[in-house]
Amino acid sequence: MEWGAYLLTLIGAVLGGLVILYSVAGYYHVKYYIRRREHPEAWKCQPRRFLRAEQQRQAMWLSTRNLTIGGLLSGTYIHAISLGLPTPIYFDVSDHGWLYTIFSALLLFVVTDGLAYYAHRALHYKPLFKRIHHVHHRFVATTPWVAVAMHPVEFLIFQAVTFAPLFIFPVHYLGAIAVLVYALAFNIIDHSGVRLSSRWPWQGPTTYHDDHHAHFHCNFGQHLMLWDRLHGTLRRVGRRYGADVYGGRGSGGSSGDEFVRYE
């Protein structure tokens, strides 16, 4: 093994994730939490809730630590590919053509989003929630620094479901990078705690995931609300939710309760 090349790959992968975190999170932190802090009712999803200073520092530390772990893993994966690790990742569009290259990137996005939903929902089963996922839910009022502030086991679970499809079907390396960068950047935005809507029709507004933190056991999806709609775990009007209401469908109400409209 060429240790010099391996080390450079690790450094590049770690820095790549941290640059995305600190640039995207830093932008929203300065724009809203510093410059507009005095008027939270105008922009904040939960205007009466703010993280304490020590919680903010903890979120930054946990996110930094986890993305460092992620960079070490992805850097190792990249270096292994350079040494001949057999994977379906390809580097020349002519291997499969433009149509498949575009389709496979979209497929990767949908598959990883679905796997993230099921992994996230599994983490909300009572034993896993209490032992692992509760770390992330200590941040009821989200900020951009909360995106990957979680138990390291949970982070590794999400890493696993994200990288698993890359061993199953061919994807161009640029398509894989685009999906991974998109997922991280929009996870940071979705955790920003700022009321934002997306220009992309498939991407839910930030209130969709913020409600997950405010109400705990509902809205398990990452980017697409499709999976929550299919399984009835999207928050419904008239039902009670909270840290003690497991299952994803709330309590009370009736079978005819409508889903909350996120626009």
C-alpha positions as CSV (number, residue, x, y, z in Angstrom):
1,M,0.0,0.0,0.0
2,E,1.2,3.5,-0.9
3,W,0.8,5.1,2.5
4,G,1.5,8.6,1.3
5,A,-1.3,8.5,-1.3
6,Y,-3.6,6.8,1.3
7,L,-2.9,9.6,3.8
8,L,-3.6,12.3,1.2
9,T,-6.9,10.6,0.2
10,L,-7.9,10.5,3.9
11,I,-7.1,14.1,4.5
12,G,-9.0,15.2,1.3
13,A,-12.1,13.1,2.2
14,V,-12.2,14.4,5.8
15,L,-11.7,18.1,4.7
16,G,-14.3,17.7,2.0
17,G,-17.0,16.8,4.5
18,L,-15.9,19.4,7.1
19,V,-15.8,22.2,4.4
20,I,-19.4,21.4,3.5
21,L,-20.5,21.4,7.1
22,Y,-18.7,24.6,8.1
23,S,-19.6,26.5,5.0
24,V,-23.3,25.6,4.8
25,A,-23.9,25.6,8.5
26,G,-21.8,28.7,9.0
27,Y,-23.8,30.6,6.4
28,Y,-27.2,29.9,8.0
29,H,-25.8,30.4,11.5
30,V,-24.5,33.8,10.7
31,K,-27.4,34.9,8.6
32,Y,-30.1,33.9,11.0
33,Y,-28.8,33.0,14.5
34,I,-26.5,36.0,14.7
35,R,-27.9,38.7,12.5
36,R,-31.6,38.0,13.0
37,R,-31.6,36.5,16.4
38,E,-33.7,39.2,17.9
39,H,-36.7,38.5,15.6
40,P,-37.0,34.6,15.6
41,E,-40.8,34.8,14.9
42,A,-40.0,36.0,11.4
43,W,-37.8,33.1,10.4
44,K,-37.5,30.3,12.9
45,C,-39.5,27.0,12.8
46,Q,-39.6,27.0,16.6
47,P,-39.3,30.7,17.5
48,R,-39.6,30.1,21.3
49,R,-36.9,27.4,21.4
50,F,-33.1,28.0,21.2
51,L,-30.3,25.6,22.0
52,R,-28.3,26.5,25.1
53,A,-24.7,27.5,24.4
54,E,-23.3,24.2,25.7
55,Q,-25.8,22.3,23.5
56,Q,-24.6,24.3,20.4
57,R,-21.0,23.4,21.2
58,Q,-21.9,19.8,21.7
59,A,-23.7,19.7,18.4
60,M,-20.7,21.2,16.6
61,W,-18.3,18.7,18.3
62,L,-20.5,15.7,17.5
63,S,-21.0,16.7,13.9
64,T,-17.3,17.4,13.4
65,R,-16.3,14.1,15.0
66,N,-18.8,12.1,12.9
67,L,-17.9,13.7,9.6
68,T,-14.3,13.0,10.4
69,I,-15.1,9.4,10.9
70,G,-17.1,9.5,7.7
71,G,-14.2,11.0,5.8
72,L,-11.8,8.3,7.1
73,L,-14.2,5.6,5.9
74,S,-15.0,7.2,2.5
75,G,-11.3,8.0,2.0
76,T,-10.4,4.4,2.7
77,Y,-13.1,3.3,0.2
78,I,-11.8,5.7,-2.5
79,H,-8.2,4.5,-2.0
80,A,-9.3,0.8,-2.1
81,I,-11.0,1.5,-5.5
82,S,-7.7,3.0,-6.7
83,L,-6.0,-0.2,-5.7
84,G,-8.5,-2.4,-7.6
85,L,-11.3,-3.0,-5.2
86,P,-14.1,-4.6,-7.3
87,T,-17.1,-2.3,-7.2
88,P,-19.7,-1.3,-9.9
89,I,-18.4,2.3,-9.7
90,Y,-17.2,3.4,-13.2
91,F,-15.3,6.4,-14.5
92,D,-16.0,6.6,-18.2
93,V,-19.5,7.6,-19.4
94,S,-19.0,5.5,-22.5
95,D,-19.1,2.4,-20.4
96,H,-22.8,2.6,-20.0
97,G,-23.9,5.7,-22.0
98,W,-25.4,9.1,-20.9
99,L,-28.9,7.8,-20.4
100,Y,-27.9,5.1,-17.9
101,T,-25.4,7.4,-16.2
102,I,-28.2,10.0,-15.5
103,F,-30.7,7.3,-14.6
104,S,-28.3,5.5,-12.2
105,A,-27.5,8.7,-10.3
106,L,-31.3,9.3,-9.9
107,L,-31.8,5.7,-8.8
108,L,-29.0,6.0,-6.3
109,F,-30.7,9.1,-4.8
110,V,-34.0,7.4,-4.5
111,V,-32.6,4.1,-3.1
112,T,-30.4,5.7,-0.5
113,D,-33.3,8.0,0.5
114,G,-35.5,4.9,1.0
115,L,-32.9,3.0,2.9
116,A,-32.3,6.1,5.1
117,Y,-36.1,6.2,5.9
118,Y,-36.2,2.5,6.9
119,A,-33.0,2.8,9.0
120,H,-34.3,6.0,10.7
121,R,-37.6,4.4,11.4
122,A,-35.9,1.4,12.9
123,L,-33.9,3.7,15.2
124,H,-37.3,4.9,16.5
125,Y,-38.2,1.5,18.0
126,K,-38.1,2.0,21.7
127,P,-35.0,0.0,22.6
128,L,-32.9,1.6,19.8
129,F,-34.3,5.0,20.4
130,K,-33.4,4.9,24.1
131,R,-29.9,3.5,23.6
132,I,-28.8,5.2,20.4
133,H,-31.1,7.7,18.6
134,H,-32.0,9.7,21.7
135,V,-28.6,11.4,21.4
136,H,-29.8,13.2,18.2
137,H,-33.2,14.0,19.7
138,R,-31.7,15.8,22.6
139,F,-31.6,18.7,20.1
140,V,-35.3,19.4,20.0
141,A,-34.7,22.8,18.6
142,T,-32.5,22.2,15.6
143,T,-29.7,24.3,14.2
144,P,-27.5,23.7,11.2
145,W,-24.9,22.1,13.5
146,V,-27.3,19.4,14.5
147,A,-27.3,17.6,11.1
148,V,-25.0,14.8,12.1
149,A,-24.8,15.3,15.8
150,M,-25.6,11.8,16.8
151,H,-24.4,8.6,18.4
152,P,-21.4,7.2,16.4
153,V,-23.3,3.9,16.0
154,E,-26.2,5.7,14.4
155,F,-23.8,7.6,12.1
156,L,-22.2,4.3,11.0
157,I,-25.7,2.8,10.3
158,F,-26.5,5.7,8.0
159,Q,-23.0,5.4,6.4
160,A,-23.7,1.8,5.7
161,V,-27.1,2.3,4.0
162,T,-25.6,5.2,2.0
163,F,-22.7,3.2,0.7
164,A,-24.4,-0.2,0.3
165,P,-26.0,0.6,-3.2
166,L,-22.5,1.5,-4.5
167,F,-21.7,-2.2,-4.3
168,I,-24.9,-3.3,-6.0
169,F,-25.4,-1.5,-9.4
170,P,-23.1,0.6,-11.6
171,V,-23.0,4.3,-10.9
172,H,-20.6,6.9,-12.4
173,Y,-18.3,8.3,-9.8
174,L,-19.4,11.9,-10.4
175,G,-23.1,10.8,-10.0
176,A,-22.2,9.1,-6.7
177,I,-20.3,12.2,-5.5
178,A,-23.2,14.5,-6.5
179,V,-25.7,12.4,-4.5
180,L,-23.5,12.3,-1.4
181,V,-22.8,16.0,-1.4
182,Y,-26.5,16.8,-2.0
183,A,-27.5,14.5,0.9
184,L,-25.1,16.2,3.3
185,A,-25.8,19.8,2.2
186,F,-29.6,19.4,2.4
187,N,-29.4,17.5,5.7
188,I,-27.7,20.5,7.1
189,I,-30.3,22.8,5.6
190,D,-33.2,20.6,6.8
191,H,-31.8,20.8,10.4
192,S,-31.2,24.6,10.2
193,G,-34.3,25.4,12.2
194,V,-35.0,28.1,9.7
195,R,-38.4,28.1,7.7
196,L,-37.3,27.5,4.2
197,S,-38.9,26.0,1.1
198,S,-37.1,24.3,-1.7
199,R,-37.1,25.1,-5.4
200,W,-36.8,21.4,-6.1
201,P,-40.3,19.8,-6.1
202,W,-39.1,16.6,-4.5
203,Q,-37.4,18.3,-1.6
204,G,-39.6,18.9,1.4
205,P,-39.5,22.2,3.3
206,T,-37.4,22.5,6.4
207,T,-40.6,22.4,8.6
208,Y,-41.0,18.7,7.5
209,H,-37.9,17.6,9.3
210,D,-38.1,20.2,12.0
211,D,-41.5,18.7,13.0
212,H,-39.7,15.4,13.4
213,H,-37.6,16.9,16.2
214,A,-40.5,18.8,17.7
215,H,-42.9,15.8,17.7
216,F,-40.3,12.9,17.8
217,H,-41.9,9.8,16.3
218,C,-43.1,10.9,12.8
219,N,-41.7,12.3,9.5
220,F,-38.8,9.8,9.3
221,G,-37.9,10.6,5.7
222,Q,-34.6,12.2,4.7
223,H,-35.4,14.3,1.6
224,L,-38.5,12.7,0.0
225,M,-41.8,12.7,1.8
226,L,-42.8,9.7,-0.4
227,W,-41.9,7.0,2.2
228,D,-43.8,8.7,5.1
229,R,-46.9,9.0,2.9
230,L,-46.6,5.4,1.8
231,H,-46.4,4.1,5.4
232,G,-48.7,6.6,7.1
233,T,-45.9,8.1,9.2
234,L,-46.3,11.6,8.0
235,R,-47.6,13.8,10.8
236,R,-51.4,14.1,10.7
237,V,-53.7,16.8,11.9
238,G,-55.5,16.1,15.1
239,R,-53.2,13.4,16.5
240,R,-51.0,13.5,19.5
241,Y,-47.3,13.1,19.1
242,G,-44.4,13.2,21.6
243,A,-41.4,11.4,23.0
244,D,-43.6,8.8,24.6
245,V,-45.8,8.1,21.5
246,Y,-44.0,5.5,19.4
247,G,-44.9,3.9,16.1
248,G,-45.0,6.9,13.8
249,R,-48.7,7.3,13.5
250,G,-49.4,9.3,16.7
251,S,-52.3,8.6,19.1
252,G,-55.9,9.6,19.1
253,G,-57.8,11.0,16.1
254,S,-59.3,8.8,13.4
255,S,-58.4,6.9,10.3
256,G,-59.6,9.8,8.2
257,D,-57.2,12.3,9.7
258,E,-55.4,14.3,7.0
259,F,-51.6,14.6,6.6
260,V,-50.1,17.9,7.6
261,R,-49.5,19.9,4.4
262,Y,-45.9,20.9,4.0
263,E,-45.3,23.6,1.4
